């Protein structure tokens, strides 16, 4: 996609978002595709540990291909992870390969615990565009208290080895990031020291960024107080869709348990779902702040964030600085 086309589409999204259009003259530019809802961790801040057994599964490859085939000429990027650990999927490399064959900018988010040397080599060879490691806590005690079931030393070594393999192969992709949620009880001085020691493990390796993220409440699933200041209309329904492993389509990644079902890609096209009545009604309600009867939106802390021109700052920053080629 040319730079001109990228900005033209971005301006179109912004225009319809500010206009509060309920039916949109374009298709989503971002997708979250859940390859599996299974996870090998039981993190204290993640609702995944409360998923019912019938809500767990792996996306079938034919269904995945349908999604990619419908979206490859439309979206800016595709995120191959949501509620689960995608490296558990036995066809993860084939799935990355298929997306790259369609020239999609492809992202993967992982806890890194299953990253063997062989898997690392395959991911680098797959031409994946971006790989982010979800990693909370700067030492063994912090990490294993937060990420139940995880092994601090093993996971750090997996990430280090991945970066070593990438450096040795002179590969530019995937760009790599470590993402840490900010909820450490440590004092600022101690936290800064712990962070410095932790990052020293990756010195001279090909780590592209280190990201500290704020803890959110997963649409009210996580009991966390938040100040309700200025209401900010969620941008998600104006630019993206989330697809569960079974083909269920949701308007937002925060709808962890699928309260607001828009349809299923097994039965409908993404185009039909994007401007279907459930999505149109959701946009109307969000625009008018009529969210009291919306199970997720009414409890979500992400509707109360500082913004610029009505757009949440972190969303705006991502689109302006992380644009896809």
Buried (B, 14 or more C-beta within 10 A) or exposed (E): BEEEEBEEBBEBBBEBBEEBBBEBEBBBBBBBBBBBBBBEBEBEBBBBEEBEEEBBBBBBBEBBBBBBEBBBEBBBBBBBBBBBBBBBBEBBBBBBBBBBEBEBBBBBBBBBBBBEEEBBBBBBEBBBBBBBBBBBBBEEEBBBEBBEEBBBEEBBBBBBBBBBBBEEEEBEBBBBBBBBBEBBEBEEEEBEEBBEEBEEBBEEBBBBEBEEEEBBBBBBBBEEEBEEEEBBBBBBBBBBBBBBBBBBBBBBBBBBBBBBBBBBBEEBEBEEBBBBEBBBBBBBBBBEEEBEEBBBBBBBBBBBBEBEEBBBEEBBEEBEEEBBE
